[in-house]
Amino acid sequence: MAEKVRFVRSPIGVYKVTADCNGIVSVELVAEDESVLDQIPSATECGKNEGNDAEVHMNNAAKWLEAYFKDPSKVAQIKRPKINTERYAKNQFRRKVWKVLTEKIGPGSTISYGELAKLAGNHKAARAVGMAMKTNPVSIIVPCHRVITSRGQLGNYSSLNGSKTKRWLLEHEKMPVAN
């Protein structure tokens, strides 16, 4: 399936948004500065139904990201971009974790790996939640930065600049962050 790519500027760097006809495939922080924008991504058309077109999904993601970086408390008022979960159909628990996190933990809130495991239906699966966060292909939209340790510490973050980026995102959402 053909994919399209768009780069979105943010206060912490440049995000690469990839979409196909079925939704957003990935959102990845790729650079701290805009030099990456010198690259010209390949963009191919897919589908004729505008409602399912990759371009529509990328536009929705760009609007959502811009709203998030402007004021995360108001991002709930913006339509969340459709995520293509077909690629991840084999791991139902990860998909459930991402869904629970997205629907229940809004800006300005955090949850521990263990608490998220309980909400996802398996109180013993804190490590599996950690793996779900590590493999999250659509960071920020599925807000893995809001998952912290049971002691209130940051924990890991699988993005450019790791915990530095996680700390910035949480502070942007007005969350106090333990060292």
C-alpha positions as a printed Julia matrix, in Angstrom:
179×3 Matrix{Float64}:
   0.0    0.0    0.0
   1.38   3.39  -0.98
   2.33   5.82   1.75
   2.72   9.59   1.95
   5.06  11.52   4.19
   4.84  15.0    5.65
   7.13  16.85   8.02
   5.55  18.94  10.78
   7.47  21.6   12.71
   7.14  21.72  16.48
   8.84  23.57  19.35
  10.97  20.48  20.05
  11.85  19.56  16.49
  10.49  18.13  13.3
   8.0   15.26  13.25
   7.74  12.92  10.29
   4.12  11.83   9.76
   3.54   8.82   7.51
   0.07   7.81   6.34
  -1.55   5.41   3.94
  -5.12   5.15   2.71
  -6.21   3.6    6.02
  -4.78   6.18   8.4
  -1.65   7.37  10.15
   1.08   4.73  10.13
   3.74   6.56  12.14
   4.57   9.82  13.88
   8.24  10.16  14.66
  10.4   12.99  15.99
  13.25  12.94  13.46
  15.3   16.08  14.09
  15.79  18.9   16.54
  16.25  21.45  13.78
  14.62  22.02  10.43
  17.53  20.82   8.3
  15.6   17.61   7.69
  13.09  19.7    5.73
  15.69  19.98   2.97
  14.85  16.37   2.15
  12.04  15.93  -0.31
   9.93  12.95   0.71
   8.36  10.8   -1.94
   4.6   11.16  -2.01
   2.42   8.81  -3.97
  -1.31   8.9   -4.42
  -3.43   6.14  -3.01
  -7.12   5.64  -3.49
  -9.71   7.94  -4.98
 -12.02   8.12  -1.98
 -11.0   11.4   -0.36
 -12.25  10.27   3.06
  -9.74   7.44   3.07
  -6.9    9.21   1.3
  -3.49   9.44   2.95
  -3.46  13.19   2.34
  -6.61  13.65   4.42
  -5.12  11.59   7.26
  -1.9   13.62   7.16
  -3.82  16.89   7.18
  -5.76  15.73  10.24
  -2.54  14.68  11.98
  -0.84  18.01  11.18
  -3.83  19.97  12.57
  -3.87  17.8   15.68
  -0.12  18.22  16.27
  -0.32  21.99  15.76
  -3.19  22.17  18.28
  -1.26  20.02  20.76
   1.81  22.24  20.6
  -0.27  25.41  20.82
  -2.33  24.32  23.85
  -2.45  20.65  24.89
  -5.44  21.25  27.15
  -7.57  22.02  24.08
  -6.43  19.14  21.89
  -9.53  17.13  22.82
 -11.54  19.62  20.76
  -9.64  18.58  17.61
 -10.55  15.39  15.79
  -7.95  12.76  16.64
  -6.31  11.47  13.46
  -7.32   8.0   12.35
  -4.56   5.51  13.08
  -4.0    2.53  10.81
  -3.91  -0.35  13.27
  -4.02  -3.12  10.66
  -0.25  -3.51  10.84
  -0.46  -4.22  14.54
  -3.36  -6.68  14.48
  -1.19  -9.58  15.66
  -0.57  -8.08  19.08
  -3.97  -7.47  20.62
  -2.6   -6.51  24.04
  -0.45  -3.69  22.61
  -3.39  -2.39  20.63
  -5.55  -2.48  23.75
  -2.89  -0.65  25.79
  -2.61   2.06  23.12
  -6.41   2.41  22.96
  -6.81   2.67  26.74
  -3.95   5.16  27.0
  -5.35   7.3   24.2
  -8.91   7.32  25.51
  -8.35   7.6   29.27
  -5.15   9.55  29.92
  -5.49  13.1   28.66
  -3.08  16.02  28.63
  -1.87  16.95  32.08
  -2.32  13.4   33.4
   0.08  10.53  33.89
  -0.27   6.84  34.66
   2.18   4.19  35.78
   3.05   1.16  33.69
   1.35  -1.06  36.29
  -1.82   1.03  36.44
  -2.06   1.01  32.65
  -1.62  -2.78  32.65
  -4.59  -3.05  35.04
  -6.74  -0.79  32.87
  -5.81  -2.89  29.84
  -6.99  -6.02  31.63
  -3.8   -7.67  32.92
  -2.49  -6.37  36.24
   0.7   -8.45  35.89
   1.7   -7.0   32.52
   3.63  -3.83  33.46
   6.63  -4.99  31.4
   4.39  -5.73  28.43
   3.03  -2.2   28.76
   6.62  -0.97  28.65
   7.13  -2.89  25.41
   3.9   -1.43  24.02
   5.24   2.05  24.81
   8.63   1.25  23.25
   7.02   0.04  20.03
   4.37   2.76  19.8
   4.6    3.96  16.18
   2.42   7.04  16.65
   3.96   8.88  19.58
   2.13  11.9   20.94
  -1.13  10.82  19.27
  -0.91   7.67  21.41
   0.65   9.56  24.33
   3.27   7.13  25.62
   5.1   10.08  27.2
   2.36  10.1   29.87
   3.38   6.67  31.18
   5.76   6.91  34.13
   7.14   4.62  36.81
   5.19   3.73  39.94
   7.58   6.01  41.86
   6.64   8.99  39.7
   9.89   9.0   37.73
  10.02   9.46  33.97
  11.02   5.98  32.92
  12.2    5.43  29.35
  11.07   7.12  26.15
  11.77   5.74  22.7
  12.02   8.96  20.74
  14.72  11.32  19.61
  16.52  12.56  22.75
  14.68  10.03  24.93
  13.8   11.26  28.4
  14.71  14.86  27.51
  11.84  14.86  25.0
   9.51  13.07  27.44
  10.26  15.66  30.13
   9.61  18.52  27.68
   6.26  17.05  26.61
   5.1   16.55  30.2
   6.2   20.05  31.19
   4.4   21.39  28.11
   1.26  19.75  29.53
   1.93  21.46  32.87
   2.84  18.2   34.64
   5.41  18.37  37.43
   8.16  15.88  36.67
  10.31  14.07  39.25
  14.02  13.74  38.57
